[in-house]
Amino acid sequence: MSTTLFQRTLLSVMVCTLMLALLPAPASAQLQLKTEDITLKFGIQGQFWADWTQDATAATAGPQGYAQNFYLLRARLMMAGTIGDNISFFFQTDDPKLGLSPAGTAATKTLTTGNATSPGFVIQDAWAAYKVNTHLELSAGEMLVPNSRQGLQSTLSYYTVNISAVSTVSNSALVESALRDVGFQARGYFFDDRLQYRGGIFDGERDANGRNAPRPALYLQYDFFDREKEYAYAGTALGKRKILAIDIGGDKQGSYRSETANLANDTPVNGGDEVGLNFNYFHWDGRQKFTAIPDQNNYLMEAAYYIHKAKLQPFAKFETQDFVLAVNGTKDINRWGMGANYYIHGQNLKWTVQYTRALPQNGSTIRPSNAFTTQLQVFYF
């Protein structure tokens, strides 16, 4: 079966299933199928992008033009469910960067010219979990790698328009799929569910003979107020939760190492507003295993204020990549940005605009550059 036919067939099946799901409970707020022992629910996520990105070329390359793109950054279908009291599962597909041009690259297909009208249909998440008790839940499949809060954060609720580049350094070298990997994970909670852990063994990058070491990862988080027990953490809670969390994490494979630390804060104020702050530290070092990941210390700081009466959330961010070895000093780069989210209907329908300025450091021959991005998000789950 061709990829196009497979996509159309799967989409048809999902649409039919969603229509059938409406029959048992047409007045329900959640699109789901439910029996005595099994629950299924379905959802969609679409993030429609337009961006204008200035060429970050050397001064000798001539005038700096702007690449202009209109595309679907994420186009996802979701299905989740439970079987009895102890078994849960989650399945999600994506056709990322659909329409990106030119030389669009995403997932499994690379185009050298024209628009990426079919960049690659992928299974993004596919895992099942068995809950032994509060302290231990075992899961297996393709899932988010537990090595940083930024990597475990939902793509729906970033303060800014998207995840930071300083937190995705390992994605290519370790052959991840949007920070996901295949493996086994244990997860649990202690001290009145305030302390949580996630630890697992994952596939990582496989050598030609497949005999190299796997990829362990570990993440620890402490919640001072509201407990966060979801699969993917919230960024902004839009004034509905009080979150103060600290965490540490990391992963390794062969000589490669990463360590991360984070402070996340969402504080409700003024009867529905929210002050949001996020401070992240990342240390990446590919060593002899992944030479494409030079030793570096990266930092990300984000701040946002949600005005509930106006449904508006201005935000600002600063991030930096600081390479350890002097020979890599000209790769150092700072980025700052600002923008706003307008919540037409919460996270179900929101509009985001963002401006970013990239500033190469230490006499780099690459020139400073600008990027303007706007996004319309549609979500239901």
HUQUI-V775695 format. One line per field, one symbol per residue. ss: DSSP state (@ for helix, = for strand, . for the rest). A space follows every 50 residues. Layout:
BEGIN
ss->???
END
This chain:
BEGIN
ss->..@@@@@@@@@@@@@@@@@@@@@@.......===...============= ====...=@@@....==================...========...=.. =...==..==....=......============..=========...... ..=...........@@@.........=..===========....====== ==............=========.........=.........======== ===..==============...=============..........===== =======....============..@@@@@@.=============@@@== ==========.....=..============.
END
